[in-house]
Amino acid sequence: MTPTRKIPYSIEVEQALLGAVFVGGEEAMLECCEACVCSTWFYNTRHQLVFEAMLALIGKGEPIDEITVGDKLKSTGNFEAVGGDATLLELSNAVDTSSHLPYYIESLRKTWLRRQLIEQGNRLIESAYDATKEPEESLGTIQNAVYALGESKAENHLSDGHDLARMAGMQADVMLKRKGEPMGLCTGLDDFDKMVGGLLPKKTYIFAARPGMGKSAIGITIARNLVVPRRGSAIPAGYLSLEMGSEELSMRLACNLSRVDYNMLKEGDLSPTKRTDFNQALTAIDRAPIYIDDSSSLTPLQVRAKVRSMKHRYGIKVIFIDYLTLMEPTDKKASREQQVADMSRQMKAMSKELEIPVAVMCQLGRDAQGRRPKQSDLRESGSIEQDADVIAFIHRDEEAEESESMRFGKRTLIIEKQRNGPVGDIPLTFLKPMSLFENYAREDGPVQEECAF
Ligand SMILES: Nc1ncnc2c1ncn2[C@@H]1O[C@H](COP(=O)(O)OP(=O)(O)OP(=O)(O)O)[C@@H](O)[C@H]1O
């Protein structure tokens, strides 16, 4: 028989912490705030109420002592519930000094964390038994909850002048050493890398376009440039393709890398040189650190769980999501705007959590047709505009539309938003049957025919 186990908590530590705040007053309470102590960390409900009263007082800059805390509890109708003056007296006499407060805080956090782990463990067991739930959904939810628990230890985010000077100095050293080379991962699209500085960790990049403008192609091109670079070492990349299956994607990748026209391949009309190029591309892809997941219906939480696992298993340094609104909404009853806002927020949170750049493809509605797109075209949710660090529209202007051929088109990458740099237009060449974007040949010269190696 399993022995009955005691829920982890310590009334003595809770009393000592509250007692230390009574002794140390505002200063001690500020120390609690800095360590992100919340009332839910307390097991005892009375202690929760007392701590909430203390929080309310410090929030208004008012002093903290037995009288003020008692008055606050009376004003919220909780004075009797905590046990009145007797409890406040007991708490204020619990310790003589506030000097051990950091110890009480850490001890309180640990017992709270144990209770949370037990709760999440129980939830996991419950949802594993629940046949109405997809096990992946339960796993994603629990993974995120457990990750959030890991974040509960307050980190020091405060920097003084000394820290700031050191940080700016270090960044300047790196920039000077790079001699104008982008700080982030090079996409291979030179003007984009110059304007945006490549893809940086913890940043979200939106590539948005109307249907058929080349969203997937730009994702494939950048991913390919990273995993099979022209120079330097390969950068492991993840690709979540909610739209296209991995078979189609593998062919696009091979055509992109070998510069083989897919239509010629389909017609069985490939020169021996091109056949060799294609085979070489297959060899390069075979060794490339690219990880594609083509699950088609994932919620934002499941996306995060998958990408987290890609990072842990394969060490990916960047993730591509093709495309945002194909995700399954977490809350099916919420408005579309709220659903998309949740997707966008989760992608931003993921870039911060995993410390990698997140490149998100985004579909624009038909009403953006026939004109230059603008930020408000990301209308399904204003939060995409807000959350993204860089927003780039893939646009085909009127002139380009007229000169477009079956194989070849000109596109403008409109950098519409950049938090830390200029905005502007970047011309690109789109080689359609190769799913390939490249730097625009300004001289209108012939399309380069050689492959990437
Ligand atoms: N084999 C091919 N030959 C010629 N053009 C092609 C070929 N394959 C794709 N295209 C063109 O490339 C464009 C599609 O590229 P891509 O799939 O990258 O765009 P997208 O914006 O992701 O499209 P979607 O709306 O399907 O998400 C379309 O204009 C399509 O006509």
The ligand as an SDF file (V2000), in Angstrom:
LIG
                    3D

 31 33  0  0  0  0  0  0  0  0999 V2000
    6.5630   24.3560  -60.8250 N   0  0  0  0  0  0  0  0  0  0  0  0
    6.1960   25.6260  -60.8930 C   0  0  0  0  0  0  0  0  0  0  0  0
    6.2530   26.3010  -62.0480 N   0  0  0  0  0  0  0  0  0  0  0  0
    5.9020   27.5830  -62.1280 C   0  0  0  0  0  0  0  0  0  0  0  0
    5.4510   28.2970  -61.0790 N   0  0  0  0  0  0  0  0  0  0  0  0
    5.3630   27.6850  -59.9000 C   0  0  0  0  0  0  0  0  0  0  0  0
    5.7220   26.3170  -59.7400 C   0  0  0  0  0  0  0  0  0  0  0  0
    5.5080   25.9820  -58.4580 N   0  0  0  0  0  0  0  0  0  0  0  0
    5.0370   27.0940  -57.8310 C   0  0  0  0  0  0  0  0  0  0  0  0
    4.9400   28.1000  -58.7130 N   0  0  0  0  0  0  0  0  0  0  0  0
    4.4460   29.4560  -58.4310 C   0  0  0  0  0  0  0  0  0  0  0  0
    5.0300   29.8850  -57.2220 O   0  0  0  0  0  0  0  0  0  0  0  0
    4.0480   30.5900  -56.4450 C   0  0  0  0  0  0  0  0  0  0  0  0
    3.8040   29.8230  -55.1800 C   0  0  0  0  0  0  0  0  0  0  0  0
    4.9240   29.8880  -54.3930 O   0  0  0  0  0  0  0  0  0  0  0  0
    4.7430   29.6260  -52.8520 P   0  0  0  0  0  0  0  0  0  0  0  0
    4.0610   28.3330  -52.6500 O   0  0  0  0  0  0  0  0  0  0  0  0
    6.0500   29.8580  -52.2370 O   0  0  0  0  0  0  0  0  0  0  0  0
    3.7660   30.8240  -52.5060 O   0  0  0  0  0  0  0  0  0  0  0  0
    2.8690   30.9710  -51.2290 P   0  0  0  0  0  0  0  0  0  0  0  0
    2.7020   32.4440  -51.0510 O   0  0  0  0  0  0  0  0  0  0  0  0
    3.4340   30.1830  -50.1160 O   0  0  0  0  0  0  0  0  0  0  0  0
    1.5380   30.3240  -51.7460 O   0  0  0  0  0  0  0  0  0  0  0  0
    0.2570   29.8060  -50.9450 P   0  0  0  0  0  0  0  0  0  0  0  0
   -0.7740   30.8040  -51.1990 O   0  0  0  0  0  0  0  0  0  0  0  0
   -0.0160   28.5060  -51.6330 O   0  0  0  0  0  0  0  0  0  0  0  0
    0.6010   29.6540  -49.5330 O   0  0  0  0  0  0  0  0  0  0  0  0
    2.7960   30.6280  -57.2360 C   0  0  0  0  0  0  0  0  0  0  0  0
    2.7370   31.8650  -57.9280 O   0  0  0  0  0  0  0  0  0  0  0  0
    2.9590   29.4730  -58.2090 C   0  0  0  0  0  0  0  0  0  0  0  0
    2.2780   29.7270  -59.4050 O   0  0  0  0  0  0  0  0  0  0  0  0
  1  2  1  0
  2  3  1  0
  2  7  2  0
  3  4  2  0
  4  5  1  0
  5  6  2  0
  6  7  1  0
  6 10  1  0
  7  8  1  0
  8  9  2  0
  9 10  1  0
 10 11  1  0
 11 12  1  0
 11 30  1  0
 12 13  1  0
 13 14  1  0
 13 28  1  0
 14 15  1  0
 15 16  1  0
 16 17  2  0
 16 18  1  0
 16 19  1  0
 19 20  1  0
 20 21  2  0
 20 22  1  0
 20 23  1  0
 23 24  1  0
 24 25  2  0
 24 26  1  0
 24 27  1  0
 28 29  1  0
 28 30  1  0
 30 31  1  0
M  END
$$$$
